[in-house]
Amino acid sequence: IDRPAIATVLPSMKGHTYVLDLGANVDCSAEHLLQFGVMGAMLVAAIEHKDRPSVGLLNIGEEVIKGNDVVKEAGDLLRNSGLNFHGNVEGNDIYEGTVDVVVCDGFVGNVALKTSEGLAQMVGAFLKQEFKRTLFTKLLAVAAMPVLKRFKKRVDHRLYNGAPLLGLRGVVLKSHGSADVLAFGNALSRAAEAASNRLIERISERMASMNEVNA
C-alpha cells in the first residue's frame, strides 16, 4: 500500500455506504485509487461479511469518458482488478446505496463529507424552526415526536463513529473529538470486528494476488 486512506461509513437508502479517502491524501494517482478500492472492499468484507462488495469510482458522470485523466485511468485499473467494480458513480449514489464502497481522492472525499454534514445540520435546524413557528405546529411536533425520534436515530452520527485508517500494519480507527460513550463504543466495536475478521490479512492477501497477476 503506497498511502493509507481514511474511510467512513455513511447511512444510505439500502443500509450503509463506505467512502474513502476522506482527507489523508489530497493528490492521488490512479494506482492509489485502485488500492483504495481494494482496501475498501476488504473492509466491507470484514465488517459487513460480504464476499464480493461492490465498488464505485466517484465521478461527475456514469459514462466511462467522464472525469479527469487520473479518474479515467483509475477506472481502467479497477475494471481489470478482479474486484466487483460497478463503474463510475455520482455523489447522490452515496446515499442511494448504489454500491458498497465509493472511492475518491482525499480532497473530493473531504468536501463531500463536510457538505453532507452541513446539509444534515441545516435540515435539522429547519425542522426545529418550522415546528416552533406557531402553537398549531408545536402541537403537531408533539404528535410527530415518535417519527422524529426514529428519524434522528437513523441519522445519528454516533452510530457511525470510528473512521478506519486503512493501509497500516494494524487496525487503526479515528474517533471524533466530541464522541460520547455511545459513539466511542461503536468505534471500538467496529475495530474489534475488523480485527477478528482479519482485515489486515485480507488486504495483504488481495494486494499480493494482484501483484502476482501483474508481475
C-alpha positions as CSV (number, residue, x, y, z in Angstrom):
1,I,0.0,0.0,0.0
2,D,1.5,3.3,-1.1
3,R,-0.6,5.6,1.0
4,P,-3.1,5.0,3.9
5,A,-6.6,6.2,3.4
6,I,-9.3,7.3,5.8
7,A,-12.6,5.6,5.3
8,T,-16.0,6.2,6.9
9,V,-19.4,4.6,6.8
10,L,-22.5,6.7,5.9
11,P,-26.2,5.8,6.1
12,S,-27.9,5.1,2.8
13,M,-31.3,4.0,1.5
14,K,-30.1,0.4,1.4
15,G,-28.1,0.4,4.6
16,H,-24.6,1.7,4.6
17,T,-22.0,3.1,2.1
18,Y,-18.3,3.1,2.9
19,V,-16.4,6.1,1.4
20,L,-12.6,6.6,1.1
21,D,-10.4,8.6,1.1
22,L,-11.7,11.4,3.3
23,G,-8.7,13.7,3.5
24,A,-5.5,11.7,4.2
25,N,-4.4,12.2,0.5
26,V,-5.2,15.3,-1.4
27,D,-3.4,14.4,-4.5
28,C,-3.8,10.8,-5.7
29,S,-2.6,8.7,-8.6
30,A,-4.7,6.1,-10.4
31,E,-2.8,3.4,-8.6
32,H,-3.6,5.0,-5.2
33,L,-7.4,5.0,-6.1
34,L,-7.1,1.3,-7.1
35,Q,-5.5,0.5,-3.7
36,F,-8.3,2.5,-2.0
37,G,-10.8,0.3,-3.8
38,V,-9.1,-2.9,-2.6
39,M,-8.9,-1.7,1.0
40,G,-12.5,-0.5,1.0
41,A,-13.7,-3.8,-0.4
42,M,-11.8,-5.8,2.2
43,L,-13.1,-3.5,4.9
44,V,-16.7,-4.2,3.9
45,A,-16.0,-7.9,3.5
46,A,-14.6,-8.0,7.1
47,I,-17.2,-5.9,8.8
48,E,-20.3,-6.5,6.8
49,H,-19.5,-10.1,5.9
50,K,-20.0,-9.6,2.2
51,D,-17.9,-11.9,-0.1
52,R,-17.8,-9.5,-3.1
53,P,-18.6,-6.0,-2.1
54,S,-19.5,-3.7,-5.0
55,V,-17.0,-0.8,-5.6
56,G,-17.8,2.5,-7.4
57,L,-15.5,5.3,-8.5
58,L,-16.8,8.8,-7.7
59,N,-17.0,10.9,-10.8
60,I,-19.0,13.7,-12.4
61,G,-21.0,11.2,-14.5
62,E,-21.5,7.5,-15.0
63,E,-20.1,7.4,-18.5
64,V,-16.6,6.0,-19.0
65,I,-15.4,9.1,-20.9
66,K,-16.3,11.4,-17.9
67,G,-13.7,12.7,-15.4
68,N,-10.1,13.8,-15.5
69,D,-7.2,11.7,-16.7
70,V,-6.5,10.2,-13.2
71,V,-10.0,9.1,-12.7
72,K,-10.3,7.6,-16.2
73,E,-7.1,5.7,-15.7
74,A,-8.2,4.6,-12.2
75,G,-11.5,3.3,-13.8
76,D,-9.5,1.2,-16.2
77,L,-7.4,-0.3,-13.4
78,L,-10.4,-1.1,-11.3
79,R,-12.2,-2.7,-14.2
80,N,-9.2,-5.1,-14.6
81,S,-8.6,-5.6,-10.9
82,G,-10.9,-8.6,-10.3
83,L,-12.9,-6.5,-7.8
84,N,-16.7,-6.3,-8.1
85,F,-16.4,-2.9,-9.9
86,H,-19.7,-1.3,-10.6
87,G,-18.2,1.6,-12.6
88,N,-18.5,5.4,-12.1
89,V,-20.9,6.7,-9.5
90,E,-22.0,10.2,-8.7
91,G,-22.5,12.0,-5.4
92,N,-26.2,11.0,-5.0
93,D,-25.2,7.3,-5.3
94,I,-23.5,7.5,-1.9
95,Y,-26.9,7.9,-0.1
96,E,-28.9,5.8,-2.6
97,G,-26.7,2.9,-1.7
98,T,-25.8,2.1,-5.3
99,V,-22.5,0.4,-4.2
100,D,-21.0,-0.8,-1.0
101,V,-17.7,1.2,-1.5
102,V,-17.2,4.6,-3.1
103,V,-13.6,5.5,-4.0
104,C,-12.3,9.1,-4.4
105,D,-9.2,11.2,-3.6
106,G,-9.0,12.8,-0.2
107,F,-9.8,16.3,-1.5
108,V,-13.1,15.3,-3.1
109,G,-14.0,12.9,-0.2
110,N,-13.5,15.5,2.5
111,V,-15.5,18.1,0.6
112,A,-18.3,15.6,0.1
113,L,-18.3,14.6,3.8
114,K,-18.3,18.2,5.1
115,T,-21.1,19.2,2.7
116,S,-23.2,16.3,3.8
117,E,-22.7,17.2,7.5
118,G,-23.6,20.8,6.8
119,L,-26.8,19.7,4.9
120,A,-27.9,17.4,7.7
121,Q,-27.4,20.2,10.3
122,M,-29.4,22.6,8.1
123,V,-32.3,20.2,7.6
124,G,-32.4,19.6,11.3
125,A,-32.4,23.3,12.1
126,F,-35.2,23.9,9.5
127,L,-37.4,21.2,11.1
128,K,-37.0,22.7,14.5
129,Q,-37.8,26.2,13.2
130,E,-40.9,25.1,11.5
131,F,-42.3,23.1,14.4
132,K,-41.7,26.0,16.7
133,R,-43.4,28.5,14.4
134,T,-47.0,28.5,15.9
135,L,-49.0,26.8,18.6
136,F,-50.5,24.6,16.0
137,T,-47.1,23.4,14.7
138,K,-45.9,22.8,18.2
139,L,-48.9,20.5,18.8
140,L,-48.0,18.8,15.5
141,A,-44.4,18.3,16.8
142,V,-45.7,16.5,19.8
143,A,-47.8,14.2,17.6
144,A,-44.9,13.6,15.3
145,M,-42.4,13.0,18.1
146,P,-42.2,9.2,17.7
147,V,-41.4,9.6,14.0
148,L,-38.9,12.3,14.6
149,K,-37.1,10.2,17.2
150,R,-36.9,7.2,14.8
151,F,-35.6,9.6,12.1
152,K,-33.0,11.0,14.4
153,K,-31.8,7.6,15.4
154,R,-31.3,6.5,11.8
155,V,-29.1,9.5,11.0
156,D,-27.4,9.7,14.4
157,H,-23.7,10.3,13.6
158,R,-22.7,8.5,16.8
159,L,-23.8,5.2,15.2
160,Y,-21.1,5.7,12.5
161,N,-18.3,6.9,14.7
162,G,-14.9,5.4,14.0
163,A,-13.2,6.1,10.7
164,P,-10.7,3.3,9.8
165,L,-7.2,4.4,8.7
166,L,-6.5,1.7,6.1
167,G,-3.1,0.7,4.8
168,L,-1.3,0.4,8.0
169,R,0.1,-2.8,9.7
170,G,-2.6,-2.8,12.3
171,V,-6.3,-1.8,12.9
172,V,-6.5,1.9,13.5
173,L,-9.7,3.9,13.9
174,K,-10.0,7.6,14.2
175,S,-12.8,8.7,16.6
176,H,-14.5,12.1,16.5
177,G,-13.2,14.5,19.1
178,S,-16.7,15.1,20.5
179,A,-17.5,11.4,20.8
180,D,-19.6,10.3,23.8
181,V,-19.8,6.8,25.4
182,L,-22.1,5.5,22.7
183,A,-20.1,6.9,19.8
184,F,-16.7,5.7,21.2
185,G,-18.2,2.3,22.0
186,N,-19.4,1.9,18.4
187,A,-15.8,2.8,17.2
188,L,-14.4,0.1,19.5
189,S,-16.9,-2.4,18.2
190,R,-16.0,-1.7,14.6
191,A,-12.3,-2.1,15.4
192,A,-12.9,-5.4,17.1
193,E,-15.0,-6.6,14.2
194,A,-12.3,-5.7,11.7
195,A,-9.5,-7.4,13.8
196,S,-11.5,-10.6,14.5
197,N,-12.3,-10.9,10.8
198,R,-8.7,-10.5,9.6
199,L,-9.0,-7.1,7.9
200,I,-5.2,-6.6,7.6
201,E,-4.6,-10.1,6.3
202,R,-7.4,-9.7,3.8
203,I,-5.9,-6.5,2.4
204,S,-2.4,-8.1,2.3
205,E,-3.6,-11.3,0.6
206,R,-5.6,-9.3,-2.0
207,M,-2.7,-7.0,-2.8
208,A,-0.3,-9.9,-3.1
209,S,-2.6,-11.7,-5.5
210,M,-3.0,-8.6,-7.7
211,N,0.8,-8.1,-7.7
212,E,1.3,-11.7,-8.8
213,V,-1.1,-11.2,-11.7
214,N,0.6,-8.0,-12.8
215,A,4.1,-9.4,-12.4
